Amino acid sequence: MTIATQWNLITENPCKRIKPPKQEIAFFTPEQAAIFLAELDRATKEGELLLQYNIFFQLALFCGLRRGETVALKWQDIDFDAGTVSINKSTAIVEGKRSQKTPKNRTSERIISVPSHVLAMLKRYRMEYNNYQTQISSQWIGSGHIFIQWNGAQMHPSTPNSTMRKIIGRYNSSHKEALPHVTPHGLRHTSATLLISQNIDIRTVSNRLGHAQTSTTMNIYTHALQKKDEQAAQTLENLLIQKPC
């Protein structure tokens, strides 16, 4: 409350109408993304990281999924023959309780191609998953979610964030070239930024992200598009302007 509203000089606090600027979300460069993926594989092989977390972050990076969309995935959403994942629901915490809902908008319901190496990891994990379900027997309370807690229940939406912080923190503690503290949502931004940098058309990027309009994608990823614009200018200059030897 401002002094002016407290003294009844004005009827409404004008600050309420001001929208705070969106926070910039960190993302990986291609080199950093490669390091992060290598760290995931190392930690999984050495038993420091469960395979399901490795797969979670791989899907976020290679498919551009939102955290809630990834947490909500069930095995029935994976088409191993077609090599795709169906995004048709999302999980969030609302007023302290877990809530499942349809994606943000109509175009958020989509089918995305999954890289072959991620499909191979999913097949391997499904075998581990089925064996583990048999092992804990009556303690299993799962309902087909891919990413789970110890008893098969759906993974809590906050778990990927804390897990990713640990992975990056552990890596940075033993390497001079530190990774930025990117979140799982930052992996989605990394996916889009790298696709744009590799000349994938904006419509394809927008479809993979589940944006309602390409303008949304363009507004969010102006940093990547600006870089492409600079490259375009440089390309024309190299083509048309003869520089002195």
Secondary structure, DSSP 8 states (H G I E B T S, - for coil): --HHHHTTSSSS-GGGG------------HHHHHHHHHHHHHHHHTTSS-HHHHHHHHHHHHH---HHHHHT-BGGGEETTTTEEEE--EEEEETTEEEEE--SSGGGSEEEE--HHHHHHHHHHHHHHHHHHHHHGGG----SBSSB-TTS-B--TTHHHHHHHHHHHHHHTT-SS------HHHHHHHHHHHHHHTT--HHHHHHHHT-SSHHHHHHHTHHHHHHHHHHHHHHHHHHH-----
